[in-house]
Amino acid sequence: MSIFLDPRLNALKPYTPGEQPQEGKFIKLNTNESPYPPSPKVIEALDGKAETLRLYPDPECGELRSAIAQVHDLETEQIIAGNGSDELLAFIFQGFCPKGAAFADITYGFYKVWAQLYDVNAKIVPLREDFTLCLEDYRGLNETIFIANPNAPTGIALDPRDIAALAKEKPERLVVVDEAYVDFGAESCIRFIDELSNLLVVRTFSKSRNLAGGRVAFAAGSREIIADLNRIKYSFNPYNLNRLSQIAGTASVLDTQYFSECCSKIISTRERSAGELRALGFEMTESRTNFLFVRHPRLKGAELYKKLRGRGILVRHFGGERIEDYVRITIGSDKEMDALIEALAAILKEAT
């Protein structure tokens, strides 16, 4: 640590991203990327566009925002595009938490980091014993509420009508819904945007639109909230989304058929894989995401992670209180999941 770092940040604990090996020798089931390529229309739209990188991108992300608004039946002014949902969520922690932030004890790990980075008082609300998030625990709170729906890493989804009811309880309190995984069997809160001026929904193209490397995301909310987010964006990086990502995002969001097909295949593979894992004795939460959160009574989570890694398969082990025996398994292709099941069967056989 250098002598130049602000002492306020000495205790900052950065977010730890999942492993990203570059040699390609692993089956990657650890960072919830899609097993499928971007839409063919994305590839077509990007053809010959590299030469435009000499020019700055559109700071308003006009075409992308218009396409998103069209698909979700909103106005363009209700949409802001971001360099991944992490950027937009960071903006919200930076500028929309004057009374603090409230979020679950087991949820997206970056929430705690942003709270610490932006000196936001964090109220940690424990999940129930079965890892469900009880909205009753948030009623009456004055802090800005952050809800990952479906939650990560548990994969459990809430009914959006219940989240809307929580928002209605206190119109002066902002409720932020992080819907990174909503397209894999859950329901979005976006339909309540026009009704609730204190509801803000954040979505990413990294998972269900197969663009993790493009870093494309958006937030949807009232015109006033979006204008405030733009104030922060234009005070930080007006050109936050590069030209190629804007082109890719626009083509992707408009190809609704390919999007639906990919989501359906991932859901089907998830359900088949869940059944095979249960047959091997694994216990798991009810996932509405592109991953499974599992444990086995005969293996510690860290041990399971290491044994799979030794066989060339990466999964995510978080450790920590309450979830140390769980691993999170991204839903890969059918071939990749078959390899996982085969490896797990062999590991369990060795453990007998």
Beta strands, then each sheet from edge to edge (+ up, - down):
strand 1: 27-28
strand 2: 79-82
strand 3: 101-104
strand 4: 122-125
strand 5: 144-148
strand 6: 175-178
strand 7: 199-204
strand 8: 217-220
strand 9: 283-284
strand 10: 291-295
strand 11: 313-314
strand 12: 327-330
sheet 1: 1+ 11+
sheet 2: 2+ 8- 7+ 6+ 5+ 3+ 4+
sheet 3: 9+ 10- 12+
end
